[in-house]
Amino acid sequence: MTATGLFDLVKLTDGRIFVADKRNKDRAAKPSA
C-alpha cells in the first residue's frame, strides 16, 4: 500500500475498491477508518 502513484486503490475490509486520489491529496497520511 504505497501512495506513490497518481491514483491509489484502497481495498476496504468489505472488499470494495475505490480510488483515493482526491482523498490522498487532501490527507497525506493513511486514512484510519
N, C-alpha and C positions, 0 to 999 in steps of 0.2 A: 504494500500500500504506500506508494510514493506519490508525492504531489509535484512531480517534475514535468508533467505533460500538460498539454493545452487544456485537456478536459480529463478529469479523474473520475473513474467509475467506482462509486462506492457500493459495496454489497451489504445490504442490511441483513439482520438475522432472519427476517421473514423470507428473504430470498429476492427481494425487489432490487433492481439495479437502476440507479438514477445518476444523471450527470451532475457532478458537483463542481461545475466550472465557475459559475457566478458565486456559488456559496464559498468556494475556495478563495476567491478574490476578496470576499467580504471578511472571511475568517482564515487567517494563515494557519492557525492551529487546527488540530484534528477535532472534528465535532464529537463531543462526548454526549451522545444521545442515550 
